[in-house]
């Protein structure tokens, strides 16, 4: 797998943030409309957490390595 350049990382980060935001809205709507399929809701939340972890990983890639 090739190393992602900074522009690739920023682009992917924006895509994942959008998906995370959309998933958050889907979860909120599902919870507002009465009975919720708990298994489906759990899967959505798990996907959202995975995206959050990917966001954190990509954000760390944007921080330059500083040798102390």
C-alpha positions in Angstrom: 0.0 0.0 0.0 1.4 3.4 -1.0 2.0 6.1 1.5 -0.8 8.7 1.5 0.4 12.3 0.8 -1.0 15.2 2.9 -3.7 16.0 0.3 -4.9 12.4 0.2 -5.1 12.3 4.0 -7.0 15.6 4.1 -9.4 14.4 1.4 -10.0 11.1 3.1 -10.4 12.8 6.5 -13.1 15.1 5.0 -14.9 12.0 3.5 -14.9 10.1 6.8 -16.0 13.2 8.8 -19.0 13.6 6.5 -19.9 9.9 6.9 -19.5 10.2 10.7 -21.8 13.3 10.7 -24.4 11.5 8.5 -24.3 8.4 10.7 -24.8 10.6 13.8 -27.9 12.1 12.2 -29.3 8.6 11.2 -28.8 7.4 14.8 -30.5 10.5 16.2 -33.5 10.1 13.8 -33.8 6.4 14.6 -33.9 7.1 18.3 -36.5 9.9 18.0 -39.0 7.7 16.1 -40.0 5.3 18.8 -39.0 1.7 19.1 -35.6 1.0 17.6 -34.1 -2.3 16.4 -31.4 -2.5 19.1 -29.1 -4.7 17.0 -29.3 -2.3 14.0 -28.7 0.7 16.3 -25.7 -1.1 17.9 -24.2 -1.8 14.5 -24.6 1.9 13.5 -22.9 3.0 16.7 -20.1 0.5 16.2 -19.6 1.9 12.6 -19.6 5.4 14.0 -16.9 4.5 16.6 -14.8 2.9 13.9 -15.1 6.1 11.8 -14.1 8.2 14.9 -11.0 6.0 15.3 -10.1 6.4 11.7 -10.5 10.2 12.0 -8.1 10.2 15.0 -5.6 8.1 13.1 -5.7 10.3 10.0 -5.4 13.5 12.1 -2.3 12.1 13.7 -0.8 11.5 10.2 -1.2 15.2 9.5 1.0 16.1 12.6 4.6 16.4 11.5 7.1 14.2 13.2 9.2 16.4 15.6 12.5 15.0 16.8 13.1 16.2 20.3 
